[in-house]
Amino acid sequence: MEFIIRGDKLKITSAMNDYIEEKLGKLEKYLKDSENVRVNVIVKVKNHEQRVEITIPLKTYILRSEETKDDFYAAVDKAVDKLERQIRKNKTRMMSKQVKTNIDFDISEIETEKVEDKKVLKRKTVEVKPMNEEEAIIQMELLGHQFYMYKDSETNKVAVVYKRNDENYGIIESE
């Protein structure tokens, strides 16, 4: 695996770098062709908390984990554990799609974790109205939803505004 590790308002020491690589190295057993996998890690500091963001873009999936703790090493441990759990939890789904796609995982050795199978229970058709970001945020808040789809009146593209974990907003735009 190729590691791209950088710090935001923080210098990554060689000990931190080695620890991240060692912990993420245990995910190699799940990945086919792991030498061609690029792992992006961003370590951020805010007040006394350490935030570790790990993103692993694969051909068919993107694995992502984010964790905030007082201790850097605890944050890394928790983030890697989350990634490993995501792989185990979704083993059945990935195996069923393996026939249709060129999957990036070697999941035959993974122990299956008991998880209730989730299904799409409701499907809605919505009219995507033209509006700006502020109007979309207001509409989302009025509805009490975590996200809202709209057509950006400036770019004429479909976009989704969503509420982030830090209580700010994010926007996803279509191409």
Biotite code that builds the C-alpha atoms (Angstrom):
import biotite.structure as struc

atoms = struc.array([
    struc.Atom([0.000, 0.000, 0.000], chain_id="A", res_id=1, res_name="MET", atom_name="CA", element="C"),
    struc.Atom([1.103, 3.533, -0.699], chain_id="A", res_id=2, res_name="GLU", atom_name="CA", element="C"),
    struc.Atom([0.537, 5.887, 2.230], chain_id="A", res_id=3, res_name="PHE", atom_name="CA", element="C"),
    struc.Atom([-0.042, 9.607, 1.869], chain_id="A", res_id=4, res_name="ILE", atom_name="CA", element="C"),
    struc.Atom([0.007, 10.966, 5.411], chain_id="A", res_id=5, res_name="ILE", atom_name="CA", element="C"),
    struc.Atom([-0.219, 14.659, 6.144], chain_id="A", res_id=6, res_name="ARG", atom_name="CA", element="C"),
    struc.Atom([-0.953, 16.850, 9.091], chain_id="A", res_id=7, res_name="GLY", atom_name="CA", element="C"),
    struc.Atom([-3.220, 19.857, 9.266], chain_id="A", res_id=8, res_name="ASP", atom_name="CA", element="C"),
    struc.Atom([-1.815, 22.315, 11.837], chain_id="A", res_id=9, res_name="LYS", atom_name="CA", element="C"),
    struc.Atom([0.482, 19.487, 12.935], chain_id="A", res_id=10, res_name="LEU", atom_name="CA", element="C"),
    struc.Atom([3.838, 18.035, 11.904], chain_id="A", res_id=11, res_name="LYS", atom_name="CA", element="C"),
    struc.Atom([3.718, 14.273, 11.408], chain_id="A", res_id=12, res_name="ILE", atom_name="CA", element="C"),
    struc.Atom([6.658, 12.689, 13.209], chain_id="A", res_id=13, res_name="THR", atom_name="CA", element="C"),
    struc.Atom([8.300, 9.483, 12.045], chain_id="A", res_id=14, res_name="SER", atom_name="CA", element="C"),
    struc.Atom([6.826, 7.668, 15.090], chain_id="A", res_id=15, res_name="ALA", atom_name="CA", element="C"),
    struc.Atom([3.305, 8.821, 14.109], chain_id="A", res_id=16, res_name="MET", atom_name="CA", element="C"),
    struc.Atom([3.955, 7.852, 10.489], chain_id="A", res_id=17, res_name="ASN", atom_name="CA", element="C"),
    struc.Atom([5.218, 4.389, 11.473], chain_id="A", res_id=18, res_name="ASP", atom_name="CA", element="C"),
    struc.Atom([2.249, 3.822, 13.795], chain_id="A", res_id=19, res_name="TYR", atom_name="CA", element="C"),
    struc.Atom([-0.280, 4.727, 11.085], chain_id="A", res_id=20, res_name="ILE", atom_name="CA", element="C"),
    struc.Atom([1.420, 2.481, 8.525], chain_id="A", res_id=21, res_name="GLU", atom_name="CA", element="C"),
    struc.Atom([1.628, -0.416, 10.990], chain_id="A", res_id=22, res_name="GLU", atom_name="CA", element="C"),
    struc.Atom([-2.047, -0.179, 11.962], chain_id="A", res_id=23, res_name="LYS", atom_name="CA", element="C"),
    struc.Atom([-3.298, 0.223, 8.387], chain_id="A", res_id=24, res_name="LEU", atom_name="CA", element="C"),
    struc.Atom([-1.018, -2.607, 7.278], chain_id="A", res_id=25, res_name="GLY", atom_name="CA", element="C"),
    struc.Atom([-3.386, -5.093, 8.888], chain_id="A", res_id=26, res_name="LYS", atom_name="CA", element="C"),
    struc.Atom([-6.021, -4.137, 6.276], chain_id="A", res_id=27, res_name="LEU", atom_name="CA", element="C"),
    struc.Atom([-3.769, -5.475, 3.484], chain_id="A", res_id=28, res_name="GLU", atom_name="CA", element="C"),
    struc.Atom([-5.099, -8.989, 4.064], chain_id="A", res_id=29, res_name="LYS", atom_name="CA", element="C"),
    struc.Atom([-8.524, -7.776, 2.902], chain_id="A", res_id=30, res_name="TYR", atom_name="CA", element="C"),
    struc.Atom([-7.336, -6.067, -0.264], chain_id="A", res_id=31, res_name="LEU", atom_name="CA", element="C"),
    struc.Atom([-6.482, -7.670, -3.573], chain_id="A", res_id=32, res_name="LYS", atom_name="CA", element="C"),
    struc.Atom([-3.542, -6.079, -5.364], chain_id="A", res_id=33, res_name="ASP", atom_name="CA", element="C"),
    struc.Atom([-2.724, -4.085, -2.221], chain_id="A", res_id=34, res_name="SER", atom_name="CA", element="C"),
    struc.Atom([0.534, -2.708, -3.646], chain_id="A", res_id=35, res_name="GLU", atom_name="CA", element="C"),
    struc.Atom([-1.552, -0.528, -6.000], chain_id="A", res_id=36, res_name="ASN", atom_name="CA", element="C"),
    struc.Atom([-3.794, 0.826, -3.238], chain_id="A", res_id=37, res_name="VAL", atom_name="CA", element="C"),
    struc.Atom([-3.305, 4.416, -2.115], chain_id="A", res_id=38, res_name="ARG", atom_name="CA", element="C"),
    struc.Atom([-4.257, 5.274, 1.459], chain_id="A", res_id=39, res_name="VAL", atom_name="CA", element="C"),
    struc.Atom([-4.867, 8.945, 2.309], chain_id="A", res_id=40, res_name="ASN", atom_name="CA", element="C"),
    struc.Atom([-4.548, 9.931, 5.958], chain_id="A", res_id=41, res_name="VAL", atom_name="CA", element="C"),
    struc.Atom([-5.089, 13.428, 7.345], chain_id="A", res_id=42, res_name="ILE", atom_name="CA", element="C"),
    struc.Atom([-4.356, 14.194, 10.984], chain_id="A", res_id=43, res_name="VAL", atom_name="CA", element="C"),
    struc.Atom([-5.889, 17.388, 12.352], chain_id="A", res_id=44, res_name="LYS", atom_name="CA", element="C"),
    struc.Atom([-5.648, 19.097, 15.722], chain_id="A", res_id=45, res_name="VAL", atom_name="CA", element="C"),
    struc.Atom([-8.433, 21.206, 17.161], chain_id="A", res_id=46, res_name="LYS", atom_name="CA", element="C"),
    struc.Atom([-7.979, 22.429, 20.732], chain_id="A", res_id=47, res_name="ASN", atom_name="CA", element="C"),
    struc.Atom([-6.760, 19.331, 22.551], chain_id="A", res_id=48, res_name="HIS", atom_name="CA", element="C"),
    struc.Atom([-8.445, 16.800, 20.259], chain_id="A", res_id=49, res_name="GLU", atom_name="CA", element="C"),
    struc.Atom([-6.785, 14.799, 17.490], chain_id="A", res_id=50, res_name="GLN", atom_name="CA", element="C"),
    struc.Atom([-8.851, 13.948, 14.407], chain_id="A", res_id=51, res_name="ARG", atom_name="CA", element="C"),
    struc.Atom([-7.743, 11.175, 12.068], chain_id="A", res_id=52, res_name="VAL", atom_name="CA", element="C"),
    struc.Atom([-9.388, 10.864, 8.639], chain_id="A", res_id=53, res_name="GLU", atom_name="CA", element="C"),
    struc.Atom([-8.581, 7.784, 6.555], chain_id="A", res_id=54, res_name="ILE", atom_name="CA", element="C"),
    struc.Atom([-9.758, 7.409, 2.956], chain_id="A", res_id=55, res_name="THR", atom_name="CA", element="C"),
    struc.Atom([-8.985, 4.403, 0.763], chain_id="A", res_id=56, res_name="ILE", atom_name="CA", element="C"),
    struc.Atom([-10.312, 4.850, -2.794], chain_id="A", res_id=57, res_name="PRO", atom_name="CA", element="C"),
    struc.Atom([-10.655, 1.506, -4.564], chain_id="A", res_id=58, res_name="LEU", atom_name="CA", element="C"),
    struc.Atom([-11.956, 0.664, -8.047], chain_id="A", res_id=59, res_name="LYS", atom_name="CA", element="C"),
    struc.Atom([-15.489, -0.110, -6.924], chain_id="A", res_id=60, res_name="THR", atom_name="CA", element="C"),
    struc.Atom([-15.712, 1.270, -3.377], chain_id="A", res_id=61, res_name="TYR", atom_name="CA", element="C"),
    struc.Atom([-14.381, 4.052, -1.206], chain_id="A", res_id=62, res_name="ILE", atom_name="CA", element="C"),
    struc.Atom([-13.548, 3.094, 2.358], chain_id="A", res_id=63, res_name="LEU", atom_name="CA", element="C"),
    struc.Atom([-13.601, 6.039, 4.755], chain_id="A", res_id=64, res_name="ARG", atom_name="CA", element="C"),
    struc.Atom([-13.289, 6.469, 8.476], chain_id="A", res_id=65, res_name="SER", atom_name="CA", element="C"),
    struc.Atom([-12.994, 9.526, 10.690], chain_id="A", res_id=66, res_name="GLU", atom_name="CA", element="C"),
    struc.Atom([-12.341, 9.545, 14.413], chain_id="A", res_id=67, res_name="GLU", atom_name="CA", element="C"),
    struc.Atom([-11.677, 12.238, 17.034], chain_id="A", res_id=68, res_name="THR", atom_name="CA", element="C"),
    struc.Atom([-10.037, 11.480, 20.374], chain_id="A", res_id=69, res_name="LYS", atom_name="CA", element="C"),
    struc.Atom([-7.853, 13.237, 22.958], chain_id="A", res_id=70, res_name="ASP", atom_name="CA", element="C"),
    struc.Atom([-5.028, 10.817, 22.134], chain_id="A", res_id=71, res_name="ASP", atom_name="CA", element="C"),
    struc.Atom([-3.607, 10.473, 18.607], chain_id="A", res_id=72, res_name="PHE", atom_name="CA", element="C"),
    struc.Atom([-2.905, 6.751, 18.949], chain_id="A", res_id=73, res_name="TYR", atom_name="CA", element="C"),
    struc.Atom([-6.416, 6.030, 20.250], chain_id="A", res_id=74, res_name="ALA", atom_name="CA", element="C"),
    struc.Atom([-7.890, 7.945, 17.301], chain_id="A", res_id=75, res_name="ALA", atom_name="CA", element="C"),
    struc.Atom([-5.833, 5.901, 14.814], chain_id="A", res_id=76, res_name="VAL", atom_name="CA", element="C"),
    struc.Atom([-6.826, 2.632, 16.513], chain_id="A", res_id=77, res_name="ASP", atom_name="CA", element="C"),
    struc.Atom([-10.520, 3.526, 16.487], chain_id="A", res_id=78, res_name="LYS", atom_name="CA", element="C"),
    struc.Atom([-10.468, 4.703, 12.838], chain_id="A", res_id=79, res_name="ALA", atom_name="CA", element="C"),
    struc.Atom([-8.743, 1.508, 11.639], chain_id="A", res_id=80, res_name="VAL", atom_name="CA", element="C"),
    struc.Atom([-11.159, -0.618, 13.686], chain_id="A", res_id=81, res_name="ASP", atom_name="CA", element="C"),
    struc.Atom([-14.076, 1.180, 12.006], chain_id="A", res_id=82, res_name="LYS", atom_name="CA", element="C"),
    struc.Atom([-12.652, 0.428, 8.545], chain_id="A", res_id=83, res_name="LEU", atom_name="CA", element="C"),
    struc.Atom([-12.165, -3.231, 9.405], chain_id="A", res_id=84, res_name="GLU", atom_name="CA", element="C"),
    struc.Atom([-15.703, -3.439, 10.797], chain_id="A", res_id=85, res_name="ARG", atom_name="CA", element="C"),
    struc.Atom([-17.111, -1.827, 7.621], chain_id="A", res_id=86, res_name="GLN", atom_name="CA", element="C"),
    struc.Atom([-15.475, -4.553, 5.541], chain_id="A", res_id=87, res_name="ILE", atom_name="CA", element="C"),
    struc.Atom([-16.710, -7.385, 7.788], chain_id="A", res_id=88, res_name="ARG", atom_name="CA", element="C"),
    struc.Atom([-20.202, -5.903, 8.135], chain_id="A", res_id=89, res_name="LYS", atom_name="CA", element="C"),
    struc.Atom([-20.680, -5.574, 4.384], chain_id="A", res_id=90, res_name="ASN", atom_name="CA", element="C"),
    struc.Atom([-19.053, -8.881, 3.407], chain_id="A", res_id=91, res_name="LYS", atom_name="CA", element="C"),
    struc.Atom([-22.318, -10.469, 2.268], chain_id="A", res_id=92, res_name="THR", atom_name="CA", element="C"),
    struc.Atom([-23.313, -7.501, 0.137], chain_id="A", res_id=93, res_name="ARG", atom_name="CA", element="C"),
    struc.Atom([-19.878, -7.292, -1.452], chain_id="A", res_id=94, res_name="MET", atom_name="CA", element="C"),
    struc.Atom([-19.831, -11.029, -2.193], chain_id="A", res_id=95, res_name="MET", atom_name="CA", element="C"),
    struc.Atom([-23.238, -10.872, -3.895], chain_id="A", res_id=96, res_name="SER", atom_name="CA", element="C"),
    struc.Atom([-21.993, -8.049, -6.096], chain_id="A", res_id=97, res_name="LYS", atom_name="CA", element="C"),
    struc.Atom([-18.650, -9.757, -6.745], chain_id="A", res_id=98, res_name="GLN", atom_name="CA", element="C"),
    struc.Atom([-20.210, -11.640, -9.644], chain_id="A", res_id=99, res_name="VAL", atom_name="CA", element="C"),
    struc.Atom([-21.179, -8.354, -11.316], chain_id="A", res_id=100, res_name="LYS", atom_name="CA", element="C"),
    struc.Atom([-18.093, -6.262, -10.536], chain_id="A", res_id=101, res_name="THR", atom_name="CA", element="C"),
    struc.Atom([-14.360, -6.634, -10.387], chain_id="A", res_id=102, res_name="ASN", atom_name="CA", element="C"),
    struc.Atom([-14.161, -6.457, -6.603], chain_id="A", res_id=103, res_name="ILE", atom_name="CA", element="C"),
    struc.Atom([-11.121, -5.124, -4.762], chain_id="A", res_id=104, res_name="ASP", atom_name="CA", element="C"),
    struc.Atom([-11.493, -7.301, -1.682], chain_id="A", res_id=105, res_name="PHE", atom_name="CA", element="C"),
    struc.Atom([-10.264, -10.769, -0.860], chain_id="A", res_id=106, res_name="ASP", atom_name="CA", element="C"),
    struc.Atom([-13.214, -11.454, 1.404], chain_id="A", res_id=107, res_name="ILE", atom_name="CA", element="C"),
    struc.Atom([-13.334, -15.227, 1.381], chain_id="A", res_id=108, res_name="SER", atom_name="CA", element="C"),
    struc.Atom([-11.350, -15.375, 4.640], chain_id="A", res_id=109, res_name="GLU", atom_name="CA", element="C"),
    struc.Atom([-13.379, -12.750, 6.496], chain_id="A", res_id=110, res_name="ILE", atom_name="CA", element="C"),
    struc.Atom([-15.575, -13.980, 9.301], chain_id="A", res_id=111, res_name="GLU", atom_name="CA", element="C"),
    struc.Atom([-19.181, -13.061, 8.632], chain_id="A", res_id=112, res_name="THR", atom_name="CA", element="C"),
    struc.Atom([-20.650, -10.675, 11.155], chain_id="A", res_id=113, res_name="GLU", atom_name="CA", element="C"),
    struc.Atom([-24.346, -11.065, 11.894], chain_id="A", res_id=114, res_name="LYS", atom_name="CA", element="C"),
    struc.Atom([-26.101, -7.993, 10.621], chain_id="A", res_id=115, res_name="VAL", atom_name="CA", element="C"),
    struc.Atom([-29.726, -7.517, 9.763], chain_id="A", res_id=116, res_name="GLU", atom_name="CA", element="C"),
    struc.Atom([-30.146, -7.137, 6.026], chain_id="A", res_id=117, res_name="ASP", atom_name="CA", element="C"),
    struc.Atom([-31.313, -3.605, 5.246], chain_id="A", res_id=118, res_name="LYS", atom_name="CA", element="C"),
    struc.Atom([-33.689, -2.947, 2.377], chain_id="A", res_id=119, res_name="LYS", atom_name="CA", element="C"),
    struc.Atom([-35.088, 0.070, 0.636], chain_id="A", res_id=120, res_name="VAL", atom_name="CA", element="C"),
    struc.Atom([-38.461, 0.477, 2.327], chain_id="A", res_id=121, res_name="LEU", atom_name="CA", element="C"),
    struc.Atom([-39.603, 3.709, 0.790], chain_id="A", res_id=122, res_name="LYS", atom_name="CA", element="C"),
    struc.Atom([-39.046, 5.365, -2.554], chain_id="A", res_id=123, res_name="ARG", atom_name="CA", element="C"),
    struc.Atom([-39.989, 8.963, -3.292], chain_id="A", res_id=124, res_name="LYS", atom_name="CA", element="C"),
    struc.Atom([-40.086, 11.070, -6.384], chain_id="A", res_id=125, res_name="THR", atom_name="CA", element="C"),
    struc.Atom([-39.356, 14.729, -5.763], chain_id="A", res_id=126, res_name="VAL", atom_name="CA", element="C"),
    struc.Atom([-39.545, 17.826, -7.864], chain_id="A", res_id=127, res_name="GLU", atom_name="CA", element="C"),
    struc.Atom([-36.089, 19.382, -7.922], chain_id="A", res_id=128, res_name="VAL", atom_name="CA", element="C"),
    struc.Atom([-36.733, 23.115, -7.678], chain_id="A", res_id=129, res_name="LYS", atom_name="CA", element="C"),
    struc.Atom([-34.228, 25.788, -8.711], chain_id="A", res_id=130, res_name="PRO", atom_name="CA", element="C"),
    struc.Atom([-32.885, 27.735, -5.700], chain_id="A", res_id=131, res_name="MET", atom_name="CA", element="C"),
    struc.Atom([-29.650, 28.957, -4.181], chain_id="A", res_id=132, res_name="ASN", atom_name="CA", element="C"),
    struc.Atom([-27.716, 27.303, -1.315], chain_id="A", res_id=133, res_name="GLU", atom_name="CA", element="C"),
    struc.Atom([-29.280, 29.474, 1.402], chain_id="A", res_id=134, res_name="GLU", atom_name="CA", element="C"),
    struc.Atom([-32.820, 28.684, 0.263], chain_id="A", res_id=135, res_name="GLU", atom_name="CA", element="C"),
    struc.Atom([-31.986, 24.966, 0.184], chain_id="A", res_id=136, res_name="ALA", atom_name="CA", element="C"),
    struc.Atom([-30.605, 25.094, 3.745], chain_id="A", res_id=137, res_name="ILE", atom_name="CA", element="C"),
    struc.Atom([-33.723, 26.896, 4.965], chain_id="A", res_id=138, res_name="ILE", atom_name="CA", element="C"),
    struc.Atom([-35.959, 24.350, 3.204], chain_id="A", res_id=139, res_name="GLN", atom_name="CA", element="C"),
    struc.Atom([-34.004, 21.448, 4.727], chain_id="A", res_id=140, res_name="MET", atom_name="CA", element="C"),
    struc.Atom([-34.296, 22.960, 8.219], chain_id="A", res_id=141, res_name="GLU", atom_name="CA", element="C"),
    struc.Atom([-38.027, 23.602, 7.761], chain_id="A", res_id=142, res_name="LEU", atom_name="CA", element="C"),
    struc.Atom([-38.542, 19.950, 6.805], chain_id="A", res_id=143, res_name="LEU", atom_name="CA", element="C"),
    struc.Atom([-36.351, 18.749, 9.683], chain_id="A", res_id=144, res_name="GLY", atom_name="CA", element="C"),
    struc.Atom([-34.244, 16.577, 7.351], chain_id="A", res_id=145, res_name="HIS", atom_name="CA", element="C"),
    struc.Atom([-30.501, 15.878, 7.358], chain_id="A", res_id=146, res_name="GLN", atom_name="CA", element="C"),
    struc.Atom([-30.239, 16.606, 3.619], chain_id="A", res_id=147, res_name="PHE", atom_name="CA", element="C"),
    struc.Atom([-32.145, 18.296, 0.808], chain_id="A", res_id=148, res_name="TYR", atom_name="CA", element="C"),
    struc.Atom([-31.883, 17.923, -2.989], chain_id="A", res_id=149, res_name="MET", atom_name="CA", element="C"),
    struc.Atom([-32.308, 20.983, -5.197], chain_id="A", res_id=150, res_name="TYR", atom_name="CA", element="C"),
    struc.Atom([-31.281, 22.485, -8.541], chain_id="A", res_id=151, res_name="LYS", atom_name="CA", element="C"),
    struc.Atom([-28.679, 25.216, -8.100], chain_id="A", res_id=152, res_name="ASP", atom_name="CA", element="C"),
    struc.Atom([-30.099, 28.334, -9.751], chain_id="A", res_id=153, res_name="SER", atom_name="CA", element="C"),
    struc.Atom([-26.602, 29.633, -10.646], chain_id="A", res_id=154, res_name="GLU", atom_name="CA", element="C"),
    struc.Atom([-25.044, 26.479, -12.131], chain_id="A", res_id=155, res_name="THR", atom_name="CA", element="C"),
    struc.Atom([-28.273, 24.711, -13.156], chain_id="A", res_id=156, res_name="ASN", atom_name="CA", element="C"),
    struc.Atom([-26.873, 21.466, -11.660], chain_id="A", res_id=157, res_name="LYS", atom_name="CA", element="C"),
    struc.Atom([-28.593, 19.099, -9.263], chain_id="A", res_id=158, res_name="VAL", atom_name="CA", element="C"),
    struc.Atom([-27.080, 19.397, -5.783], chain_id="A", res_id=159, res_name="ALA", atom_name="CA", element="C"),
    struc.Atom([-27.616, 18.051, -2.281], chain_id="A", res_id=160, res_name="VAL", atom_name="CA", element="C"),
    struc.Atom([-27.106, 20.116, 0.848], chain_id="A", res_id=161, res_name="VAL", atom_name="CA", element="C"),
    struc.Atom([-26.548, 18.111, 4.028], chain_id="A", res_id=162, res_name="TYR", atom_name="CA", element="C"),
    struc.Atom([-25.909, 18.669, 7.720], chain_id="A", res_id=163, res_name="LYS", atom_name="CA", element="C"),
    struc.Atom([-22.425, 17.569, 8.800], chain_id="A", res_id=164, res_name="ARG", atom_name="CA", element="C"),
    struc.Atom([-21.496, 16.006, 12.139], chain_id="A", res_id=165, res_name="ASN", atom_name="CA", element="C"),
    struc.Atom([-19.850, 19.301, 13.191], chain_id="A", res_id=166, res_name="ASP", atom_name="CA", element="C"),
    struc.Atom([-23.263, 21.033, 12.734], chain_id="A", res_id=167, res_name="GLU", atom_name="CA", element="C"),
    struc.Atom([-22.076, 22.887, 9.608], chain_id="A", res_id=168, res_name="ASN", atom_name="CA", element="C"),
    struc.Atom([-23.359, 22.182, 6.105], chain_id="A", res_id=169, res_name="TYR", atom_name="CA", element="C"),
    struc.Atom([-21.918, 20.434, 3.075], chain_id="A", res_id=170, res_name="GLY", atom_name="CA", element="C"),
    struc.Atom([-22.946, 20.470, -0.565], chain_id="A", res_id=171, res_name="ILE", atom_name="CA", element="C"),
    struc.Atom([-22.617, 17.687, -3.115], chain_id="A", res_id=172, res_name="ILE", atom_name="CA", element="C"),
    struc.Atom([-22.965, 18.806, -6.742], chain_id="A", res_id=173, res_name="GLU", atom_name="CA", element="C"),
    struc.Atom([-23.576, 16.678, -9.827], chain_id="A", res_id=174, res_name="SER", atom_name="CA", element="C"),
    struc.Atom([-21.322, 16.962, -12.842], chain_id="A", res_id=175, res_name="GLU", atom_name="CA", element="C"),
])
